[in-house]
Amino acid sequence: MKYVHYILYHLESGALLQCGGPVLESEVARQAPPDRPWGAVAVDEDALIVEEDEAGVPRASINMVAVRRSSIDRINAGAVAELARHLTPGMAGTYAAKLAEAEALSADPDAAAPMLRAEADASGQSLADVAAAVIQRAQECQQIRAAIEAARQQAKAAALAGNIPAMVAAEQVDWAAVSAAALEGEEA
């Protein structure tokens, strides 16, 4: 359970309407009245700034740096989650070692490849077939990583450049579609 602050904003103009919180992150969307053109966005820290003017009158504003930071954090989290669907952090070392063995075998068919040999023996495939499959999968993963990174950078740029509705829109990356398009050689 994560508690966050929230900002209500007008969906079309981006005008800031209200700040609140902390609330459960899962409850943020419910803060916007369904009968009004308002949206709600989570902010990891209190984004309300209250300062007094020269006459001592309090003035409230929104810390847009905090809002943008929260938006970018959500974009980054989406990219990381999609990457984890393809390569878990715990297996990264294993896959790197297998790729090194496969590349060594392609340069020297007599190279030592204990991990690939174990897989070949267990699966009944030839060592060459296992090595080729490892190299193919590594190339596919590299395409996916590149596509996810491009989408992440584009979303971050949009979040940095826009108002709150633009930030919310920038967060709506279909990461699975980005990965699928990368494997098909297209842009998502």
Protein Blocks (a to p, Z undefined) as FASTA:
>chain_A
ZZdddddddfklopafbdcddddfklmmmmpcfkbccdddddfbdfbdcdddfkopacdd
ddfklmmmmmmmmmmmmmmmmmmmmocfklmmmmmmmmmmmmmmmmomkbccfklmmmmm
mnopafklmmmmmmmmmmmmmmmmmmmmmmmmmmmmmmmmmcfklmmmmmmccfklmmmm
mmnopaZZ
